[in-house]
Amino acid sequence: MKSISLVLIAALCSASAADAGSLHTRVYRGNTTFTVPNLASTATEFEFTVVGGGGGGGCPSSSFPSGGGAGAAGMVVFKGFNPADVITITIGTGGAGGNSSNASGQPGTGTYLVWNGLTIAEADGGGGGSVAGSPGAGGAFSTPLYTGLTRNAYLDYVAENGTDIAYPISLAGGGNSVGHAGSSGSPNGVNGGGGLLCSSGGDGGHGGLGLVIVRWYS
């Protein structure tokens, strides 16, 4: 499982938006908008961490159970926004786990940032664990090169695929660098992690909800 950075730990532990000196952090877990502050300029850099919803764990009756894939996770830094510009944030939902009567897990949905009518960052949802026994695929992170903004940094955290019972050391769904997969005793994914495959007659775990973290200095 990939480790989470200290910066992201600090951001994810914030119960609400918090400012620390000249560093500003906002954490969003539901559909909303972010308005560029009036004190910002076109030279202000905004860092966006974007995570899609995780896939649910699957429950096949005649093949190996299979965990859900993690939602995509990545980071991108843009500058060029004008004060009062509005960025629409759509948060991806986690996929439901398959029930114990032989059902695939549902895929997670994507998280999107839209500015000026253009999607500037997208984190796809993770795939659901298949009733055929195939683990869900991790989602893909993308951002276009030409947005009318300046892209100063880009990092794809590479979401993991789910696992299956053929690998007894790891029965979880897939994880990413921001959240973690469902596991024994805690079957649902967190922050885009994939749901645990079903076991002992129970349902598969649900995929974790996506999120967006915005940071900037002023």
SVG drawing of the C-alpha trace seen along z (x, -y; Angstrom):
<svg xmlns="http://www.w3.org/2000/svg" viewBox="-29 -41 35 63">
<polyline fill="none" stroke="black" stroke-width="0.4" points="0.0,0.0 1.4,-3.4 2.1,-5.8 0.3,-9.1 2.3,-12.3 2.4,-14.5 0.8,-17.3 -2.1,-15.1 -2.5,-13.8 -2.7,-17.4 -5.3,-18.3 -7.4,-15.2 -7.5,-15.6 -9.0,-19.0 -12.7,-18.9 -13.3,-22.2 -11.4,-24.6 -8.4,-26.0 -5.8,-28.6 -2.3,-28.3 -0.3,-31.5 0.1,-32.1 -0.9,-28.6 -4.6,-28.0 -6.2,-24.6 -9.7,-23.5 -11.0,-19.9 -14.1,-19.1 -16.1,-15.8 -19.3,-16.9 -20.3,-18.6 -19.6,-22.3 -17.7,-25.3 -14.4,-26.9 -14.2,-30.7 -10.7,-32.1 -10.1,-34.6 -10.1,-38.3 -6.6,-38.6 -5.2,-36.1 -3.6,-37.1 -2.9,-35.4 0.5,-34.5 -1.0,-32.7 -0.4,-28.9 -3.3,-26.6 -2.6,-23.0 -5.4,-20.5 -5.4,-16.9 -8.2,-15.1 -9.5,-11.6 -12.2,-9.5 -14.6,-7.1 -13.5,-3.6 -15.1,-0.5 -17.2,2.0 -16.0,5.5 -17.5,8.4 -19.3,11.6 -19.2,14.3 -20.7,17.7 -18.5,19.9 -15.2,18.1 -12.8,16.2 -14.2,13.1 -12.6,9.9 -11.9,6.5 -12.8,3.2 -10.2,1.0 -9.2,-2.3 -10.4,-5.6 -7.7,-7.6 -5.7,-10.0 -3.4,-12.8 -2.1,-16.3 -1.9,-19.2 -0.7,-22.9 -2.2,-25.7 -1.8,-29.4 -3.6,-31.9 -6.9,-32.1 -8.5,-35.6 -9.9,-36.7 -13.6,-35.5 -13.2,-32.8 -15.4,-29.8 -14.2,-26.2 -17.0,-23.6 -16.2,-20.5 -18.0,-17.2 -17.0,-14.5 -17.0,-10.9 -19.2,-8.4 -18.0,-5.0 -19.5,-1.9 -21.7,0.4 -20.4,3.8 -21.9,6.9 -24.4,8.8 -23.8,12.3 -26.3,13.7 -23.7,13.5 -23.3,9.9 -20.5,7.7 -19.4,4.6 -20.5,1.4 -17.8,-1.0 -17.0,-4.3 -17.7,-7.5 -15.2,-10.2 -14.2,-13.4 -14.0,-16.5 -12.8,-20.1 -14.4,-22.4 -13.3,-26.0 -14.5,-28.2 -16.5,-25.3 -13.4,-23.1 -12.6,-20.0 -9.1,-20.9 -8.6,-17.7 -10.4,-14.3 -9.9,-11.4 -11.9,-8.4 -13.7,-6.0 -12.3,-2.5 -13.9,0.5 -16.1,2.9 -15.0,6.4 -16.5,8.6 -19.0,11.5 -16.7,13.4 -13.9,13.1 -11.8,10.3 -10.6,7.6 -11.7,4.0 -9.2,1.8 -7.8,-1.3 -9.0,-4.6 -7.0,-6.9 -6.0,-10.5 -5.8,-13.1 -5.5,-16.8 -5.3,-18.4 -2.1,-20.2 -4.0,-23.2 -6.5,-24.8 -5.8,-28.5 -3.9,-28.1 -0.3,-27.5 0.3,-23.9 3.3,-24.1 3.3,-20.6 1.5,-17.2 1.7,-13.9 -0.3,-10.8 -0.4,-8.7 -1.4,-5.6 -4.4,-3.9 -4.1,-0.2 -6.3,2.6 -8.3,4.7 -7.0,8.1 -8.7,11.5 -8.7,14.5 -6.1,16.2 -3.6,13.9 -4.4,14.8 -1.9,12.3 -3.9,9.4 -7.6,9.7 -8.4,6.0 -9.6,3.7 -7.1,1.4 -5.6,-1.7 -4.2,-5.0 -1.8,-7.5 -4.6,-9.5 -6.9,-6.8 -6.9,-3.1 -8.8,0.0 -11.3,1.9 -9.9,4.7 -10.9,7.4 -12.9,5.7 -13.3,2.5 -14.6,3.6 -15.4,0.2 -12.7,-1.8 -11.8,-5.3 -11.0,-8.4 -11.3,-6.5 -10.1,-3.1 -11.7,0.0 -14.1,2.2 -13.1,5.5 -14.2,8.6 -17.0,10.5 -16.1,13.3 -17.8,15.6 -21.2,15.1 -21.3,11.3 -21.6,8.5 -18.6,6.9 -17.3,3.6 -18.3,0.3 -15.8,-1.9 -14.7,-5.1 -16.0,-8.5 -13.7,-10.7 -12.5,-14.1 -10.7,-17.3 -8.0,-19.2 -7.1,-22.8 -4.0,-24.6 -2.5,-27.9 -0.3,-30.6 -1.1,-34.3"/>
</svg>
